[in-house]
Amino acid sequence: MAKPNMSLEKVKMPEQEPHIRNRNFDEVALGYTEEMAIEEAKRCLNCKHRPCVEGCPVNVKIPDFIALIAEGKFEEAYQCIRETNALPAVCGRVCPQETQCEKYCVRGKKGEPVGIGRLERFAADWHMKHVEETPKKPESNGHKVAIVGAGPAGLTCAGDLRQMGYDVTIFEAFHLAGGVLVYGIPEFRLPKAIVRKEIDSLKNMGVKVETNMVIGKVLSIDDLFAQGYEAVFIGSGAGLPSFMGIEGETLLGVYSANEYLTRINLMRAYDDAYDTPLIRHKKVAVVGGGNVAMDAARSAMRLGAEKVYIVYRRSMDELPARAEEVHHAKEEGIEFKLLTNPVRILGDEGKHVRAIECVEMELGEPDASGRRRPIPKEGSNFEIEVDAVIIAIGTSPNPLISRTTNGLETNKKGCLIADEKTMATTREGVFAGGDAVTGAATVILAMGAGKTAAKSIDEYIKNKNN
């Protein structure tokens, strides 16, 4: 048994220097070496009660894979993760481990928790670098299932069903599979080559992917059933952006974060070899305080902006973005305008953005979310000179599928109604999960919903055919 590492701090992750990385789209975190991974793995106490596993939405066998890394058995560690997680290289990079698995780590009581996400990423990256995969295609059980959306929920559901023997086809609206992994999360946080490899492994198992297929336009849910699919899983995400409804939102230079990041990530506007239209603005205000706001702000800086502001109506304590993303944004020169709320976007005579008018806020009593309600200070209006405003205050599901499908009910926010335990919707044979049901949430929660749905679909089809 290896001697445990009782250091109170995680092994530091190598990173690009802030003044270098804020002008390129290369990955910020460079990953552990084998020696670093083993050293960090030795910090795990292999607790009897395994609280970290309960904090993982897909129940990765965390102490088991970490123990294998500590022994230098890197491929075995990867295979251990893959038993429950179809996208380990992705999750190791973008999961909010600090509020999930690492939150419950015993080592976190007297120091930093074990770097579970960093070790998961290490195992996945080691596998991709050293192992040529030739996955076995499970034998077909003769039943067909359709998946709508090739994001985290759809990919996970597809992978699990294929392992069970189902013939699975994913119908993706964009020209590339990956959903938010390719259009929403920037290259410097999640390289697209990583996503492609994860998707290729699913294709090698026999999962079919049809792109440029907008369900509700090209085909309907009814059409899918008519083509012989016995069940449908809807994992179409939440791609409809929200706006503030303030004056000036139609000016040139105002973007939704969704549009801005899609142009950069999926259409590669940051690469001069691609003819994607996107103005390289000099002074940018990003409205919002979540991870998407951080991604948009850090992307704007990398596109050459001289000044980038995060405009958020509450204080740093209420900021919903991951602490790591906020830390990186500050290091890279992003300026935080806290307790500040936009009331109007101002334009020049050519109808281009020239400034954003804001009001100072103060925090009152907690609202329904549990966070203190921001209240405007009368007479505190001021302007910030900018030539672009990016609105990153949330998204909701596109209503196209619900409007073109009989029997699918939605809630007041436009999210599909699905049973939490089975992911079954209000229409027989149709299941749904991820952001299409919850609204914008995390990658790993969407994956958890995909796993639950796969199990339910398997039970549904078996019961139907008995």
Buried (B, 14 or more C-beta within 10 A) or exposed (E): EEEBBEBEEBBEBEBBEBEEBBEEBEBBBEBBEEEBBBBBBBBBEEBEEBBBBEBBBBBBBBBBBBBBBBBBBBEBBBBBBBEBBBBBBBBBBBBBBBEBBBBBBBBBEEEBBBBBBBBBBBBBBBBBEEEEEEEEEBEEBEBBBBBBBBBBBBBBBBBBBBBBBBBBBBBBBBEBBBBBBBBBBBBBBBBBEBBBBBBEBBBEBBBBBBEEBBBBEEBBBEEBBEEEBBBBBBBBBBBBBBEBEBBBBEBEBBBBBBBBBBBBBBBBBBEEEEEBEBEEBBBBBBBBBBBBBBBBBBBBBBBEBEBBBBBBBBBEEBBBBBEBBBEBBEBBBBBBBBBBBBBBBBBEEEEBBBBBBBBBBEBEEEEEEEBBBBBBEEEEEEEBEBBBBBBBBBBBBBEBBBEBBEEBEBEEEBBBBBBEEBBBBBBEBBBBBBBBBBBBBBBBBBBBBBBBBBBBBBEBBEEEEE
